[in-house]
Amino acid sequence: MMSDLEIISKALIFEGLPAQYLEKIRDVAISKNYLKGETIFMEQDEGNGFYLVAEGQVKIFKVSVSGKEQILHVFGPGEPFGEVPVFSGRRFPANAEAIQESRLLFFPRSAFLDLITSHPSLALNMLAVLSMRLRQFTQQIENLSLKEVPARLAAYLLYLSTEQGREEFVVLGISKGQLASLLGTIPETLSRILGRMSKQGLVETEDRKIRLLNREALESLAIEGKKMD
């Protein structure tokens, strides 16, 4: 098991910082444990700090007036979330919930701002992460508004392939129900699309393992954003 200092040093948001900075960041971090399904914060809660996943997984989501859930992100070990209020001083714009038993490092806003004041290079790292998040949100909005569900799924599988460093298969880190919410659809539709992809020789599914049988066709589907035949 990695120490808090090791977890912090490997996180993108703190990448490249000198050891003495990392130790000061660790000193302000508060370790918090959450059970599966436990709420971390709710939309419009005071943005009193941000989190870094040490162990487990967390989903960030919105809920419509009708009660429909839309997952925006799923974060795993080494990934920060809830960092926007650190700069803006505003409330959390979405909900966060542990989807596995999780341990998080919490960085209180006031203590972290003091560190940024003393060490401006921290702000540059955070801005880099926020810029990356903005690109991710832009891509997600494009997928949800302009592409059909099969194209969204194909794009997500290819994204996972790159993230996991595998060409032939990917392993889902979330349930198919959660994946459906992330893609803006329902589990039944997702199952039908996976079935059609299997029949067309694009993928082969085995529980949470999905083998990519025809990468070229998946790339074409993801780019064109059209319905499947």
VOBA-457942 format. One line per 8 residues: their letters; for each residue x, y, z of C-alpha. Coordinates in steps of 0.25 Angstrom, whole numbers, plus 2048, in hexadecimal, padded with zeros to 3 digits. Each point is the difference from the previous one (the first is absolute). Layout:
<atoms>
a) X Y Z  ...
</atoms>
This chain:
<atoms>
mmsdleii) 800 800 800  806 80E 7FC  801 80A 80A  7F9 80E 7FF  80D 806 7FC  802 7F6 7F4  7F1 802 7FC  802 80F 800
skalifeg) 80D 7FF 7F8  7FA 7F8 7F5  7F4 808 7FE  7FF 808 7F3  7FC 80D 808  80D 7FF 808  809 7FB 7F6  80E 805 7FF
lpaqylek) 800 808 80D  80C 7FF 809  800 7F7 80C  7FF 80B 80A  7F3 805 7FA  7FA 7F2 7FF  802 7FE 80F  7F9 80E 803
irdvaisk) 7F4 7FB 7F7  800 7F3 808  800 807 80D  7F3 808 7FD  7F9 7F3 7FA  7F5 7F9 808  7FD 7F2 7FE  7F2 7FC 7FF
nylkgeti) 7F9 7F2 7FE  7F3 7FE 7F8  7F7 7F4 7FF  7FB 7FB 7F2  7F4 809 7FD  803 80B 80A  7FF 80E 7FD  80D 809 800
fmeqdegn) 7F9 80D 7FC  7F3 805 7FA  7FE 80A 7F5  7FF 80E 807  808 7FC 80C  80B 80A 804  80C 7FE 7F8  809 7FF 80C
gfylvaeg) 80C 7F8 7FA  803 7F5 7F5  803 7F1 801  80A 7F7 7FA  7FC 7F1 7FF  80A 7F7 808  7F9 7F3 7FE  7F2 7FD 7FA
qvkifkvs) 7F7 807 7F6  7F7 80C 800  7F6 805 7F6  7FC 80E 7FE  7F2 802 7FB  7F4 809 7FE  7F1 7FC 803  7F5 806 7F7
vsgkeqil) 7F3 805 806  7F9 7F3 7FB  80B 7F8 808  808 7FC 7F5  80F 7FE 803  80B 804 7F6  80E 7FC 804  80A 80B 7FC
hvfgpgep) 80D 7F9 804  805 7F4 807  80D 802 808  80A 7F6 805  80D 7FF 808  809 80D 7FE  7F5 808 7FA  7FB 80D 806
fgevpvfs) 7F2 805 800  7F8 80C 806  80C 80A 7FD  7F8 80B 7F9  7FB 806 80D  80E 801 805  802 80C 7F6  7F2 805 7FE
grrfpana) 7FC 7FF 80F  7F2 7FB 7FB  7F7 7F4 803  802 7F2 7FB  7FA 800 7F2  7FC 7F1 800  7FF 7F4 80A  80B 7F6 804
eaiqesrl) 7FE 7F2 805  809 7F4 803  7FD 7F5 7F6  80A 7F7 807  805 800 80F  80A 80C 7FF  80A 807 807  802 80F 7FC
lffprsaf) 80A 80B 803  7F8 80D 803  807 80D 7FE  7F9 80C 808  7FF 80C 7F7  806 80A 80A  80C 7F8 803  803 7FD 7F1
ldlitshp) 7FE 80E 7FC  80B 804 80A  809 7F5 7FA  7FD 806 7F2  803 80E 805  80E 7FB 805  803 7F7 7F4  7F9 806 7F3
slalnmla) 805 7F4 7F8  7F5 7F8 806  7F6 809 7F9  806 7FD 7F3  7FE 7F1 802  7F2 802 804  7FD 808 7F4  806 7F5 7F7
vlsmrlrq) 7F6 7F6 807  7F4 80A 7FE  803 802 7F2  801 7F1 7FD  7F2 7FF 807  7FA 80B 7F7  805 7F8 7F4  7F9 7F4 806
ftqqienl) 7F3 807 802  800 806 7F2  802 7F2 7FA  7F5 7FA 809  7F6 80B 7FC  804 7FE 7F2  7FD 7F1 801  7F3 801 808
slkevpar) 7FA 80B 7F7  806 7FC 7F2  802 7F1 800  7F7 7F4 801  802 7F6 80C  808 7F6 7F7  80A 80B 7FD  801 804 80E
laayllyl) 803 7F2 804  80A 7FE 7F5  807 80D 804  800 7FC 80F  806 7F2 7FD  80B 806 7F8  803 80A 80B  801 7F5 80A
steqgree) 809 7F8 7F7  80A 80C 800  7FE 802 80F  803 7F2 803  80B 7FE 7F6  7F9 7F4 7F9  7FD 7FE 7F2  7F8 7F3 800
fvvlgisk) 7F7 802 80C  7FB 809 80B  7FB 7FE 80E  7F4 808 805  803 806 80D  7F1 803 802  7F4 7F8 7FF  7F8 800 7F3
gqlasllg) 7F5 808 807  80A 80B 803  806 7FF 7F2  7F2 803 7FA  7FE 80C 809  80E 805 7FC  7FC 7FF 7F1  7F2 806 802
tipetlsr) 7F8 7F4 7FE  7F9 7F5 808  806 7F2 803  7F6 7F9 7F6  804 808 7F5  80F 7FE 803  7FE 7F1 801  7F9 800 7F2
ilgrmskq) 80B 808 7FA  80B 7F7 806  7F8 7F4 7FA  7FF 806 7F2  80F 804 801  803 7F1 803  7F8 7FB 7F4  807 809 7F7
glvetedr) 80D 7FC 805  805 80D 806  801 7FB 80F  7FF 7F4 808  7FB 801 80F  803 7F8 80C  7FA 806 80C  808 80D 802
kirllnre) 80B 7FC 7F6  7FD 805 7F2  809 7FB 7F4  802 80A 7F5  7FF 7F7 7F3  800 80B 7F6  807 80C 804  7FF 807 7F3
aleslaie) 7F1 7FE 7FF  7FF 806 80E  808 80C 7FD  7F7 802 7F4  7F4 7FF 808  805 809 80B  804 80B 7F6  7F4 800 7F7
gkkmd) 7F7 800 80C  7F5 7F8 7F8  7F6 7F6 803  803 7F1 7FF  7FA 7F8 7F5
</atoms>
